[in-house]
Amino acid sequence: MNKTWRLNKYVGALVGFVMLTLLAWSLRETLTLANFTMLYILYVLIVAIRLGTYSATTAAFSSFLTINFFLTRPYYTFLVADTRDVIDLLVFIGVATLSGQLGARARLQAEVASQRAREQTILYKLTGLMNQTNAIEEVHQALNRVLLEDLNARFVSILPEAVEKEPPTQQSAATVPTGEMTYYLLLQAANRIFGTVCVIFPYALSDQQSQLVNTCVTQAAMAVHRIELAEQARISHQYEEADRLKTAILHAVSHDLRTPITIIKTSASNLQTLGHKMAAQERTDIAQGIEQEADHLNNLVGNLLDFSRLQAGALSLNLELNSLEEVAGDVAARVWQLTGQERVEIAFPEDMPLVPLDYGLFLQAMHNLIDNSLRYEPEDSCIRLEGSVGTDEVLVRIINHGASISEDDRLRMMEPFYHSPGGGHVGLGLPIAKGIIEAHHGHLDVEDTPGGGATFVVGLPMKLENVTRHEVENTRC
């Protein structure tokens, strides 16, 4: 295609030269030699801009001979009758040659500038495509797209590893039977080889085109390297987080789990050795203490298991439309069963909409929040559960009337295994509640209660897609 295009240009230049000569020949008795030289200088300049230096030089000497032979007396000979015409012809050949050189240089500079602008556009497009992704497969797709659409490659394939038979150079080329050129380029960055790019072009690439292809492949290799480094950093962070959690769990086991076990063991030993000497009420009290510590131990183990599920991202939600007022009622009933007192006051509007949620898991989250609030609620007051409707979410407030929470505690109370200043409890209830609520695409915030205390604010969206079942992945506390 390029050869045909250039051949058409040469034919057009030749036809233009013949037509200009015929026009000048028909007007040679009317126009002067200066007029003819100006016309042919213009022609040489046009040839220089369109075809380059060699064609302009050829046009300049051809024009010199044509003017001398057809347009200078005596006609049809290379002799010149007037000495002044010789000077005009020599000046013409000099000016025409110089004009051709300047025109060709301007053409070359324009082509270089256009090529650089095109290269920058292609590289900017490729960089934009690769910066938007964190997947190696999408980097390969972006490279394929640029090579095929912008660099006119006929075929692109990215091999999983370097081709062993090729020498260890950045680029090699081989001619296929059809006359097309096949190039093998290493997808290499930071002394790492991520694969080999096989590209087939319908023609041999120039040095500048080859350099552009190499740059595109290098950009893709750097993007792949960046993705691998990011993945390694993520895995390293996971290992560090797992190590921190392991240390925290060991700390919890050595303190919070050992306490109820010690109480159970001591109480059981006292019953075994001194039970026959104890009064019936005393034995009953010890048995109740064992039962309470066993329940406490069971809750701790359950919280550790729930927290491990959240950390592993293995939480599965069975979402159905449910009433938050029913959830609040069940929480209040459970509190009454545990304490024998009505410690929860419920206030929900009549137009409270149904919300898509996993009833069992959300009930557990609410129970954890209520349990934490009751722990610091004065004996003569009740926790208040208030419901309200926002623009695109529903809100539930768990209002506590105890002591206010310091700014430092408010920032850290959602952290796993955080102990409140009062101590005595493993800090897992709030992180578990937060993880469950966020798995529902909701949020959990803490506000000050007017007059003293803390208020947990739970926000849940009123609409979720795929309400029947939603698998929650990568849910982390």
C-alpha positions as a Markdown table, in Angstrom:
| # | Residue | x | y | z |
|---|---|---|---|---|
| 1 | Met | 0.0 | 0.0 | 0.0 |
| 2 | Asn | 2.9 | 2.4 | 0.8 |
| 3 | Lys | 4.7 | 1.6 | -2.4 |
| 4 | Thr | 1.5 | 2.2 | -4.5 |
| 5 | Trp | 0.9 | 5.5 | -2.7 |
| 6 | Arg | 4.5 | 6.8 | -3.3 |
| 7 | Leu | 4.3 | 5.6 | -7.0 |
| 8 | Asn | 1.2 | 7.6 | -7.4 |
| 9 | Lys | 3.0 | 10.7 | -6.0 |
| 10 | Tyr | 5.9 | 10.2 | -8.4 |
| 11 | Val | 3.5 | 9.9 | -11.4 |
| 12 | Gly | 1.7 | 13.0 | -10.2 |
| 13 | Ala | 4.9 | 14.9 | -10.0 |
| 14 | Leu | 5.9 | 13.8 | -13.5 |
| 15 | Val | 2.6 | 14.8 | -14.9 |
| 16 | Gly | 2.8 | 18.2 | -13.2 |
| 17 | Phe | 6.3 | 18.7 | -14.6 |
| 18 | Val | 5.1 | 17.9 | -18.2 |
| 19 | Met | 2.0 | 20.2 | -17.9 |
| 20 | Leu | 4.1 | 23.0 | -16.5 |
| 21 | Thr | 6.6 | 22.6 | -19.3 |
| 22 | Leu | 3.9 | 22.6 | -22.0 |
| 23 | Leu | 2.4 | 25.8 | -20.4 |
| 24 | Ala | 5.7 | 27.5 | -20.3 |
| 25 | Trp | 6.5 | 26.4 | -23.9 |
| 26 | Ser | 3.2 | 27.9 | -25.1 |
| 27 | Leu | 4.0 | 31.2 | -23.4 |
| 28 | Arg | 7.7 | 31.5 | -24.1 |
| 29 | Glu | 7.2 | 34.4 | -26.5 |
| 30 | Thr | 5.1 | 36.2 | -23.9 |
| 31 | Leu | 6.9 | 35.6 | -20.5 |
| 32 | Thr | 10.5 | 36.3 | -19.6 |
| 33 | Leu | 13.1 | 33.9 | -18.3 |
| 34 | Ala | 12.7 | 35.3 | -14.8 |
| 35 | Asn | 9.0 | 34.3 | -14.9 |
| 36 | Phe | 9.8 | 30.8 | -16.0 |
| 37 | Thr | 12.4 | 30.3 | -13.2 |
| 38 | Met | 9.9 | 31.5 | -10.6 |
| 39 | Leu | 7.3 | 29.0 | -11.8 |
| 40 | Tyr | 9.8 | 26.1 | -11.7 |
| 41 | Ile | 11.2 | 27.1 | -8.3 |
| 42 | Leu | 7.6 | 26.9 | -7.0 |
| 43 | Tyr | 7.3 | 23.4 | -8.6 |
| 44 | Val | 10.6 | 22.3 | -7.0 |
| 45 | Leu | 9.4 | 23.5 | -3.6 |
| 46 | Ile | 6.1 | 21.6 | -3.9 |
| 47 | Val | 8.1 | 18.4 | -4.9 |
| 48 | Ala | 10.4 | 18.8 | -1.9 |
| 49 | Ile | 7.5 | 19.1 | 0.5 |
| 50 | Arg | 5.6 | 16.1 | -0.9 |
| 51 | Leu | 8.5 | 13.7 | -1.9 |
| 52 | Gly | 11.6 | 14.8 | -0.1 |
| 53 | Thr | 15.2 | 15.8 | -0.8 |
| 54 | Tyr | 16.2 | 13.5 | -3.6 |
| 55 | Ser | 13.1 | 14.1 | -5.6 |
| 56 | Ala | 13.5 | 17.9 | -5.1 |
| 57 | Thr | 17.1 | 17.8 | -6.3 |
| 58 | Thr | 16.1 | 15.7 | -9.3 |
| 59 | Ala | 13.3 | 18.2 | -10.1 |
| 60 | Ala | 15.7 | 21.2 | -9.8 |
| 61 | Phe | 18.2 | 19.8 | -12.3 |
| 62 | Ser | 15.4 | 18.6 | -14.6 |
| 63 | Ser | 13.9 | 22.1 | -14.5 |
| 64 | Phe | 17.3 | 23.6 | -15.2 |
| 65 | Leu | 17.8 | 21.5 | -18.3 |
| 66 | Thr | 14.2 | 22.1 | -19.5 |
| 67 | Ile | 14.5 | 25.8 | -19.2 |
| 68 | Asn | 17.8 | 25.8 | -21.0 |
| 69 | Phe | 16.6 | 23.5 | -23.8 |
| 70 | Phe | 13.0 | 24.7 | -24.4 |
| 71 | Leu | 12.7 | 28.2 | -23.0 |
| 72 | Thr | 16.1 | 29.9 | -23.6 |
| 73 | Arg | 17.3 | 31.2 | -26.9 |
| 74 | Pro | 18.5 | 29.5 | -29.1 |
| 75 | Tyr | 15.7 | 26.9 | -28.6 |
| 76 | Tyr | 16.3 | 23.1 | -28.6 |
| 77 | Thr | 19.9 | 23.4 | -27.7 |
| 78 | Phe | 21.9 | 23.7 | -24.5 |
| 79 | Leu | 23.8 | 26.7 | -25.8 |
| 80 | Val | 22.9 | 30.1 | -24.4 |
| 81 | Ala | 23.0 | 33.2 | -26.6 |
| 82 | Asp | 22.8 | 35.8 | -24.0 |
| 83 | Thr | 25.4 | 35.8 | -21.2 |
| 84 | Arg | 22.9 | 37.3 | -18.8 |
| 85 | Asp | 20.7 | 34.2 | -19.3 |
| 86 | Val | 23.6 | 32.1 | -18.1 |
| 87 | Ile | 23.7 | 34.0 | -14.9 |
| 88 | Asp | 19.9 | 33.6 | -14.5 |
| 89 | Leu | 20.1 | 29.9 | -15.1 |
| 90 | Leu | 23.0 | 29.4 | -12.6 |
| 91 | Val | 21.1 | 31.5 | -10.0 |
| 92 | Phe | 18.0 | 29.4 | -10.7 |
| 93 | Ile | 19.8 | 26.0 | -10.1 |
| 94 | Gly | 21.2 | 27.3 | -6.9 |
| 95 | Val | 18.0 | 28.8 | -5.5 |
| 96 | Ala | 16.0 | 25.7 | -6.7 |
| 97 | Thr | 18.3 | 23.3 | -5.0 |
| 98 | Leu | 18.4 | 25.3 | -1.8 |
| 99 | Ser | 14.6 | 25.7 | -1.8 |
| 100 | Gly | 14.2 | 22.0 | -2.3 |
| 101 | Gln | 16.5 | 21.3 | 0.7 |
| 102 | Leu | 14.6 | 23.7 | 2.9 |
| 103 | Gly | 11.3 | 22.3 | 1.8 |
| 104 | Ala | 12.4 | 18.7 | 2.4 |
| 105 | Arg | 13.7 | 19.6 | 5.8 |
| 106 | Ala | 10.5 | 21.3 | 6.8 |
| 107 | Arg | 8.6 | 18.2 | 5.5 |
| 108 | Leu | 10.8 | 15.9 | 7.6 |
| 109 | Gln | 10.4 | 18.0 | 10.7 |
| 110 | Ala | 6.6 | 18.0 | 10.3 |
| 111 | Glu | 6.6 | 14.2 | 9.8 |
| 112 | Val | 8.7 | 13.7 | 12.9 |
| 113 | Ala | 6.5 | 16.0 | 15.0 |
| 114 | Ser | 3.4 | 14.2 | 13.7 |
| 115 | Gln | 4.9 | 10.9 | 14.5 |
| 116 | Arg | 5.9 | 11.9 | 18.0 |
| 117 | Ala | 2.4 | 13.3 | 18.7 |
| 118 | Arg | 1.0 | 10.0 | 17.4 |
| 119 | Glu | 3.4 | 8.0 | 19.6 |
| 120 | Gln | 2.5 | 10.1 | 22.7 |
| 121 | Thr | -1.2 | 9.6 | 22.0 |
| 122 | Ile | -0.8 | 5.8 | 21.7 |
| 123 | Leu | 1.4 | 5.6 | 24.9 |
| 124 | Tyr | -1.1 | 7.9 | 26.8 |
| 125 | Lys | -4.0 | 5.6 | 25.7 |
| 126 | Leu | -2.1 | 2.5 | 26.7 |
| 127 | Thr | -1.0 | 4.0 | 30.1 |
| 128 | Gly | -4.6 | 5.1 | 30.8 |
| 129 | Leu | -6.0 | 1.6 | 30.0 |
| 130 | Met | -3.4 | -0.1 | 32.2 |
| 131 | Asn | -3.7 | 2.3 | 35.2 |
| 132 | Gln | -7.4 | 1.5 | 35.4 |
| 133 | Thr | -6.9 | -2.2 | 36.1 |
| 134 | Asn | -5.4 | -4.4 | 38.7 |
| 135 | Ala | -5.7 | -7.7 | 36.7 |
| 136 | Ile | -2.8 | -9.1 | 34.5 |
| 137 | Glu | -5.3 | -10.4 | 32.0 |
| 138 | Glu | -6.7 | -6.9 | 31.5 |
| 139 | Val | -3.2 | -5.6 | 30.9 |
| 140 | His | -2.8 | -8.2 | 28.2 |
| 141 | Gln | -6.1 | -7.1 | 26.6 |
| 142 | Ala | -5.0 | -3.5 | 26.7 |
| 143 | Leu | -1.7 | -4.3 | 24.9 |
| 144 | Asn | -3.5 | -6.4 | 22.3 |
| 145 | Arg | -6.0 | -3.6 | 21.7 |
| 146 | Val | -3.3 | -0.9 | 21.1 |
| 147 | Leu | -1.2 | -3.2 | 18.9 |
| 148 | Leu | -4.1 | -4.2 | 16.7 |
| 149 | Glu | -6.1 | -0.9 | 16.6 |
| 150 | Asp | -3.4 | 1.8 | 16.7 |
| 151 | Leu | -0.2 | 0.1 | 15.3 |
| 152 | Asn | -2.0 | -1.9 | 12.6 |
| 153 | Ala | -0.8 | -5.3 | 13.7 |
| 154 | Arg | -2.5 | -8.3 | 12.0 |
| 155 | Phe | -2.1 | -10.7 | 14.9 |
| 156 | Val | -1.0 | -10.6 | 18.5 |
| 157 | Ser | -0.4 | -13.4 | 21.0 |
| 158 | Ile | 1.1 | -13.3 | 24.4 |
| 159 | Leu | 2.9 | -16.5 | 25.3 |
| 160 | Pro | 3.1 | -17.5 | 29.0 |
| 161 | Glu | 6.9 | -17.5 | 29.0 |
| 162 | Ala | 9.9 | -16.6 | 26.9 |
| 163 | Val | 10.5 | -18.5 | 23.7 |
| 164 | Glu | 13.5 | -20.6 | 24.4 |
| 165 | Lys | 14.8 | -20.8 | 20.9 |
| 166 | Glu | 15.1 | -17.0 | 20.6 |
| 167 | Pro | 18.3 | -15.3 | 21.6 |
| 168 | Pro | 18.2 | -13.3 | 24.9 |
| 169 | Thr | 17.5 | -9.9 | 23.2 |
| 170 | Gln | 14.6 | -7.5 | 23.5 |
| 171 | Gln | 13.4 | -8.1 | 19.9 |
| 172 | Ser | 13.8 | -10.5 | 17.1 |
| 173 | Ala | 12.0 | -10.8 | 13.7 |
| 174 | Ala | 11.4 | -13.6 | 11.2 |
| 175 | Thr | 9.8 | -13.5 | 7.8 |
| 176 | Val | 6.8 | -15.7 | 7.3 |
| 177 | Pro | 6.0 | -17.3 | 3.9 |
| 178 | Thr | 3.4 | -14.7 | 3.0 |
| 179 | Gly | 5.9 | -11.8 | 3.2 |
| 180 | Glu | 4.6 | -10.5 | 6.6 |
| 181 | Met | 6.9 | -9.9 | 9.5 |
| 182 | Thr | 6.7 | -11.7 | 12.8 |
| 183 | Tyr | 8.2 | -10.1 | 15.8 |
| 184 | Tyr | 8.9 | -11.7 | 19.2 |
| 185 | Leu | 9.3 | -9.3 | 22.1 |
| 186 | Leu | 10.1 | -10.1 | 25.8 |
| 187 | Leu | 7.5 | -8.9 | 28.3 |
| 188 | Gln | 10.3 | -7.9 | 30.7 |
| 189 | Ala | 10.7 | -5.5 | 33.6 |
| 190 | Ala | 13.0 | -5.3 | 36.6 |
| 191 | Asn | 15.0 | -8.4 | 35.4 |
| 192 | Arg | 11.8 | -10.4 | 35.4 |
| 193 | Ile | 10.4 | -12.0 | 32.3 |
| 194 | Phe | 6.6 | -12.2 | 32.4 |
| 195 | Gly | 6.1 | -13.8 | 28.9 |
| 196 | Thr | 6.7 | -13.3 | 25.2 |
| 197 | Val | 4.7 | -11.1 | 22.9 |
| 198 | Cys | 4.3 | -12.5 | 19.3 |
| 199 | Val | 3.2 | -9.8 | 16.9 |
| 200 | Ile | 2.6 | -10.1 | 13.1 |
| 201 | Phe | 2.7 | -7.0 | 11.0 |
| 202 | Pro | 1.8 | -6.9 | 7.3 |
| 203 | Tyr | 5.1 | -5.1 | 6.6 |
| 204 | Ala | 8.6 | -4.6 | 8.0 |
| 205 | Leu | 8.7 | -2.0 | 10.7 |
| 206 | Ser | 11.0 | 1.0 | 10.6 |
| 207 | Asp | 13.4 | 1.7 | 13.4 |
| 208 | Gln | 11.0 | 4.3 | 14.8 |
| 209 | Gln | 8.0 | 2.0 | 14.6 |
| 210 | Ser | 10.0 | -0.8 | 16.2 |
| 211 | Gln | 11.0 | 1.4 | 19.1 |
| 212 | Leu | 7.3 | 2.3 | 19.6 |
| 213 | Val | 6.3 | -1.3 | 19.7 |
| 214 | Asn | 9.1 | -2.0 | 22.2 |
| 215 | Thr | 8.0 | 0.9 | 24.4 |
| 216 | Cys | 4.4 | -0.4 | 24.4 |
| 217 | Val | 5.5 | -3.9 | 25.4 |
| 218 | Thr | 7.8 | -2.4 | 28.1 |
| 219 | Gln | 4.8 | -0.4 | 29.5 |
| 220 | Ala | 2.7 | -3.6 | 29.7 |
| 221 | Ala | 5.6 | -5.4 | 31.5 |
| 222 | Met | 5.9 | -2.6 | 34.0 |
| 223 | Ala | 2.1 | -2.7 | 34.6 |
| 224 | Val | 2.3 | -6.5 | 35.2 |
| 225 | His | 5.2 | -5.9 | 37.6 |
| 226 | Arg | 3.2 | -3.3 | 39.4 |
| 227 | Ile | 0.3 | -5.6 | 39.8 |
| 228 | Glu | 2.5 | -8.4 | 41.2 |
| 229 | Leu | 4.1 | -6.0 | 43.6 |
| 230 | Ala | 0.7 | -4.8 | 44.8 |
| 231 | Glu | -0.4 | -8.4 | 45.3 |
| 232 | Gln | 2.7 | -9.2 | 47.2 |
| 233 | Ala | 2.2 | -6.2 | 49.4 |
| 234 | Arg | -1.5 | -7.2 | 50.0 |
| 235 | Ile | -0.4 | -10.8 | 50.9 |
| 236 | Ser | 2.3 | -9.4 | 53.2 |
| 237 | His | -0.2 | -7.1 | 54.9 |
| 238 | Gln | -2.6 | -10.1 | 55.4 |
| 239 | Tyr | 0.3 | -12.1 | 57.0 |
| 240 | Glu | 1.1 | -9.2 | 59.3 |
| 241 | Glu | -2.6 | -8.8 | 60.2 |
| 242 | Ala | -2.9 | -12.5 | 60.8 |
| 243 | Asp | 0.1 | -12.5 | 63.0 |
| 244 | Arg | -1.3 | -9.5 | 64.9 |
| 245 | Leu | -4.6 | -11.3 | 65.4 |
| 246 | Lys | -2.9 | -14.5 | 66.4 |
| 247 | Thr | -1.1 | -12.6 | 69.1 |
| 248 | Ala | -4.3 | -10.9 | 70.2 |
| 249 | Ile | -6.1 | -14.3 | 70.3 |
| 250 | Leu | -3.3 | -15.8 | 72.3 |
| 251 | His | -3.6 | -12.9 | 74.7 |
| 252 | Ala | -7.3 | -13.4 | 75.0 |
| 253 | Val | -6.9 | -17.1 | 75.6 |
| 254 | Ser | -4.3 | -16.6 | 78.2 |
| 255 | His | -6.4 | -14.1 | 80.2 |
| 256 | Asp | -10.1 | -13.9 | 79.4 |
| 257 | Leu | -10.6 | -17.7 | 78.7 |
| 258 | Arg | -8.4 | -18.8 | 81.6 |
| 259 | Thr | -10.4 | -16.9 | 84.1 |
| 260 | Pro | -13.8 | -18.8 | 83.7 |
| 261 | Ile | -11.9 | -22.1 | 83.4 |
| 262 | Thr | -10.1 | -21.4 | 86.7 |
| 263 | Ile | -13.4 | -20.5 | 88.4 |
| 264 | Ile | -15.1 | -23.6 | 87.1 |
| 265 | Lys | -12.3 | -25.9 | 88.1 |
| 266 | Thr | -12.0 | -24.4 | 91.6 |
| 267 | Ser | -15.7 | -24.5 | 92.2 |
| 268 | Ala | -16.0 | -28.1 | 91.0 |
| 269 | Ser | -13.0 | -29.1 | 93.2 |
| 270 | Asn | -14.7 | -27.5 | 96.2 |
| 271 | Leu | -17.9 | -29.3 | 95.6 |
| 272 | Gln | -16.0 | -32.6 | 95.3 |
| 273 | Thr | -13.9 | -32.3 | 98.4 |
| 274 | Leu | -16.1 | -30.1 | 100.7 |
| 275 | Gly | -19.6 | -30.6 | 99.3 |
| 276 | His | -20.7 | -32.9 | 102.2 |
| 277 | Lys | -19.8 | -30.2 | 104.7 |
| 278 | Met | -21.6 | -27.4 | 102.8 |
| 279 | Ala | -25.2 | -26.3 | 103.3 |
| 280 | Ala | -27.6 | -26.9 | 100.4 |
| 281 | Gln | -27.9 | -23.2 | 99.5 |
| 282 | Glu | -24.2 | -22.9 | 99.4 |
| 283 | Arg | -23.9 | -25.9 | 97.0 |
| 284 | Thr | -26.6 | -24.4 | 94.9 |
| 285 | Asp | -24.8 | -21.0 | 94.7 |
| 286 | Ile | -21.6 | -22.8 | 93.6 |
| 287 | Ala | -23.4 | -24.8 | 90.9 |
| 288 | Gln | -25.0 | -21.6 | 89.6 |
| 289 | Gly | -21.6 | -19.9 | 89.5 |
| 290 | Ile | -20.2 | -22.9 | 87.5 |
| 291 | Glu | -23.2 | -22.6 | 85.1 |
| 292 | Gln | -22.7 | -18.8 | 84.6 |
| 293 | Glu | -19.0 | -19.1 | 84.0 |
| 294 | Ala | -19.6 | -22.0 | 81.5 |
| 295 | Asp | -22.1 | -19.7 | 79.7 |
| 296 | His | -19.5 | -16.9 | 79.7 |
| 297 | Leu | -16.9 | -19.3 | 78.3 |
| 298 | Asn | -19.4 | -20.5 | 75.6 |
| 299 | Asn | -20.0 | -16.9 | 74.6 |
| 300 | Leu | -16.3 | -16.2 | 74.3 |
| 301 | Val | -15.7 | -19.2 | 72.1 |
| 302 | Gly | -18.7 | -18.4 | 70.0 |
| 303 | Asn | -17.4 | -14.8 | 69.5 |
| 304 | Leu | -14.0 | -16.1 | 68.5 |
| 305 | Leu | -15.6 | -18.4 | 65.9 |
| 306 | Asp | -17.8 | -15.7 | 64.5 |
| 307 | Phe | -14.9 | -13.3 | 64.3 |
| 308 | Ser | -12.8 | -15.9 | 62.5 |
| 309 | Arg | -15.6 | -16.3 | 59.9 |
| 310 | Leu | -15.7 | -12.6 | 59.4 |
| 311 | Gln | -11.9 | -12.4 | 59.0 |
| 312 | Ala | -12.0 | -15.3 | 56.4 |
| 313 | Gly | -14.7 | -13.6 | 54.4 |
| 314 | Ala | -16.9 | -16.7 | 54.7 |
| 315 | Leu | -20.0 | -15.0 | 56.0 |
| 316 | Ser | -23.1 | -16.0 | 54.0 |
| 317 | Leu | -26.3 | -13.9 | 54.2 |
| 318 | Asn | -29.8 | -15.2 | 53.6 |
| 319 | Leu | -31.5 | -11.9 | 52.9 |
| 320 | Glu | -35.2 | -11.5 | 53.2 |
| 321 | Leu | -37.6 | -8.6 | 54.0 |
| 322 | Asn | -37.9 | -8.4 | 57.8 |
| 323 | Ser | -39.3 | -6.0 | 60.4 |
| 324 | Leu | -36.7 | -4.2 | 62.5 |
| 325 | Glu | -39.3 | -3.8 | 65.2 |
| 326 | Glu | -39.6 | -7.6 | 65.5 |
| 327 | Val | -35.8 | -7.8 | 65.8 |
| 328 | Ala | -35.9 | -5.2 | 68.6 |
| 329 | Gly | -38.7 | -7.2 | 70.3 |
| 330 | Asp | -36.7 | -10.4 | 70.2 |
| 331 | Val | -33.6 | -8.6 | 71.6 |
| 332 | Ala | -35.7 | -7.2 | 74.4 |
| 333 | Ala | -37.2 | -10.6 | 75.2 |
| 334 | Arg | -33.7 | -12.2 | 75.3 |
| 335 | Val | -32.5 | -9.5 | 77.7 |
| 336 | Trp | -35.5 | -10.2 | 80.0 |
| 337 | Gln | -34.7 | -13.9 | 79.9 |
| 338 | Leu | -31.1 | -13.2 | 81.0 |
| 339 | Thr | -31.8 | -10.5 | 83.6 |
| 340 | Gly | -35.4 | -11.1 | 84.7 |
| 341 | Gln | -35.9 | -7.3 | 84.2 |
| 342 | Glu | -37.3 | -5.1 | 81.5 |
| 343 | Arg | -34.2 | -3.1 | 80.6 |
| 344 | Val | -35.0 | -2.3 | 77.0 |
| 345 | Glu | -37.5 | 0.4 | 75.8 |
| 346 | Ile | -38.7 | 0.3 | 72.2 |
| 347 | Ala | -39.9 | 3.2 | 70.1 |
| 348 | Phe | -40.6 | 2.6 | 66.4 |
| 349 | Pro | -42.8 | 4.7 | 64.0 |
| 350 | Glu | -45.8 | 3.0 | 62.5 |
| 351 | Asp | -44.6 | 3.5 | 58.9 |
| 352 | Met | -41.3 | 1.7 | 59.5 |
| 353 | Pro | -40.6 | -0.2 | 56.2 |
| 354 | Leu | -39.4 | -3.8 | 55.9 |
| 355 | Val | -35.7 | -4.1 | 55.3 |
| 356 | Pro | -33.7 | -6.9 | 53.5 |
| 357 | Leu | -31.5 | -8.6 | 56.1 |
| 358 | Asp | -30.4 | -11.9 | 57.5 |
| 359 | Tyr | -32.6 | -12.2 | 60.6 |
| 360 | Gly | -30.4 | -14.4 | 62.6 |
| 361 | Leu | -27.1 | -12.6 | 62.0 |
| 362 | Phe | -28.6 | -9.1 | 62.4 |
| 363 | Leu | -30.3 | -10.3 | 65.7 |
| 364 | Gln | -26.8 | -11.3 | 66.9 |
| 365 | Ala | -25.4 | -7.9 | 65.9 |
| 366 | Met | -28.1 | -6.1 | 67.8 |
| 367 | His | -27.7 | -8.4 | 70.8 |
| 368 | Asn | -24.0 | -7.6 | 70.9 |
| 369 | Leu | -24.7 | -3.8 | 70.8 |
| 370 | Ile | -27.4 | -4.1 | 73.5 |
| 371 | Asp | -25.2 | -6.3 | 75.7 |
| 372 | Asn | -22.4 | -3.6 | 75.5 |
| 373 | Ser | -24.8 | -0.8 | 76.2 |
| 374 | Leu | -26.4 | -2.6 | 79.2 |
| 375 | Arg | -23.0 | -3.2 | 80.7 |
| 376 | Tyr | -22.7 | 0.5 | 81.3 |
| 377 | Glu | -26.4 | 1.4 | 81.8 |
| 378 | Pro | -27.4 | 2.6 | 85.3 |
| 379 | Glu | -29.5 | 0.0 | 87.2 |
| 380 | Asp | -32.5 | 2.4 | 87.5 |
| 381 | Ser | -32.7 | 3.2 | 83.8 |
| 382 | Cys | -33.4 | 1.4 | 80.5 |
| 383 | Ile | -31.7 | 1.1 | 77.1 |
| 384 | Arg | -33.9 | 2.9 | 74.5 |
| 385 | Leu | -34.2 | 1.5 | 71.0 |
| 386 | Glu | -35.5 | 4.1 | 68.5 |
| 387 | Gly | -36.3 | 3.6 | 64.8 |
| 388 | Ser | -36.5 | 6.2 | 62.1 |
| 389 | Val | -36.6 | 6.4 | 58.3 |
| 390 | Gly | -34.1 | 8.4 | 56.2 |
| 391 | Thr | -33.9 | 9.2 | 52.6 |
| 392 | Asp | -32.6 | 5.9 | 51.4 |
| 393 | Glu | -31.9 | 4.1 | 54.6 |
| 394 | Val | -33.5 | 3.2 | 58.0 |
| 395 | Leu | -31.8 | 4.0 | 61.3 |
| 396 | Val | -31.9 | 2.3 | 64.6 |
| 397 | Arg | -30.5 | 4.0 | 67.6 |
| 398 | Ile | -29.4 | 2.1 | 70.8 |
| 399 | Ile | -29.3 | 4.9 | 73.4 |
| 400 | Asn | -27.3 | 4.4 | 76.6 |
| 401 | His | -27.6 | 6.8 | 79.6 |
| 402 | Gly | -24.4 | 5.9 | 81.4 |
| 403 | Ala | -21.0 | 7.6 | 81.4 |
| 404 | Ser | -19.9 | 9.4 | 78.2 |
| 405 | Ile | -17.2 | 7.7 | 76.1 |
| 406 | Ser | -13.8 | 9.5 | 75.6 |
| 407 | Glu | -12.6 | 10.4 | 72.1 |
| 408 | Asp | -9.8 | 7.8 | 72.3 |
| 409 | Asp | -12.2 | 5.0 | 73.3 |
| 410 | Arg | -14.7 | 6.0 | 70.6 |
| 411 | Leu | -12.0 | 5.6 | 68.0 |
| 412 | Arg | -10.7 | 2.3 | 69.3 |
| 413 | Met | -13.8 | 0.5 | 70.6 |
| 414 | Met | -14.5 | -1.1 | 67.3 |
| 415 | Glu | -11.1 | -2.7 | 67.1 |
| 416 | Pro | -10.8 | -6.4 | 67.8 |
| 417 | Phe | -9.8 | -7.4 | 71.4 |
| 418 | Tyr | -9.9 | -3.8 | 72.6 |
| 419 | His | -10.5 | -3.8 | 76.4 |
| 420 | Ser | -12.5 | -0.9 | 77.9 |
| 421 | Pro | -11.0 | 0.9 | 80.9 |
| 422 | Gly | -13.3 | -1.2 | 83.1 |
| 423 | Gly | -11.7 | -4.4 | 81.7 |
| 424 | Gly | -13.0 | -7.9 | 82.2 |
| 425 | His | -14.3 | -8.6 | 78.7 |
| 426 | Val | -12.7 | -9.6 | 75.4 |
| 427 | Gly | -13.4 | -6.8 | 72.8 |
| 428 | Leu | -15.1 | -9.0 | 70.1 |
| 429 | Gly | -18.8 | -8.1 | 70.4 |
| 430 | Leu | -18.6 | -4.7 | 68.8 |
| 431 | Pro | -16.2 | -5.7 | 65.9 |
| 432 | Ile | -18.5 | -8.7 | 65.1 |
| 433 | Ala | -21.6 | -6.4 | 65.1 |
| 434 | Lys | -19.8 | -3.9 | 62.9 |
| 435 | Gly | -18.8 | -6.7 | 60.5 |
| 436 | Ile | -22.3 | -8.1 | 60.2 |
| 437 | Ile | -23.8 | -4.7 | 59.7 |
| 438 | Glu | -21.3 | -3.8 | 57.0 |
| 439 | Ala | -21.9 | -7.1 | 55.3 |
| 440 | His | -25.5 | -5.8 | 54.9 |
| 441 | His | -24.0 | -2.7 | 53.2 |
| 442 | Gly | -24.9 | -0.7 | 56.3 |
| 443 | His | -22.9 | 1.3 | 58.8 |
| 444 | Leu | -22.4 | 1.5 | 62.6 |
| 445 | Asp | -21.5 | 4.9 | 64.2 |
| 446 | Val | -21.2 | 6.1 | 67.8 |
| 447 | Glu | -22.6 | 9.4 | 69.1 |
| 448 | Asp | -22.9 | 11.1 | 72.4 |
| 449 | Thr | -26.2 | 10.8 | 74.2 |
| 450 | Pro | -27.5 | 14.2 | 75.4 |
| 451 | Gly | -27.1 | 14.3 | 79.1 |
| 452 | Gly | -24.4 | 11.6 | 79.2 |
| 453 | Gly | -23.9 | 8.2 | 77.7 |
| 454 | Ala | -23.3 | 6.8 | 74.2 |
| 455 | Thr | -25.6 | 6.1 | 71.3 |
| 456 | Phe | -25.0 | 3.4 | 68.7 |
| 457 | Val | -26.5 | 4.4 | 65.3 |
| 458 | Val | -27.2 | 1.5 | 62.9 |
| 459 | Gly | -28.0 | 2.4 | 59.3 |
| 460 | Leu | -29.3 | -0.1 | 56.8 |
| 461 | Pro | -30.2 | 0.5 | 53.1 |
| 462 | Met | -33.8 | 0.0 | 52.3 |
| 463 | Lys | -33.1 | -1.8 | 49.0 |
| 464 | Leu | -30.5 | -4.4 | 48.0 |
| 465 | Glu | -30.2 | -6.3 | 44.8 |
| 466 | Asn | -30.4 | -10.1 | 44.8 |
| 467 | Val | -32.5 | -10.1 | 48.0 |
| 468 | Thr | -33.0 | -13.9 | 48.0 |
| 469 | Arg | -29.4 | -14.8 | 48.8 |
| 470 | His | -26.2 | -12.8 | 48.9 |
| 471 | Glu | -22.8 | -14.2 | 49.3 |
| 472 | Val | -20.5 | -11.7 | 51.1 |
| 473 | Glu | -16.9 | -12.1 | 50.2 |
| 474 | Asn | -13.9 | -10.3 | 51.7 |
| 475 | Thr | -15.8 | -9.0 | 54.6 |
| 476 | Arg | -13.3 | -7.9 | 57.2 |
| 477 | Cys | -13.6 | -6.5 | 60.6 |
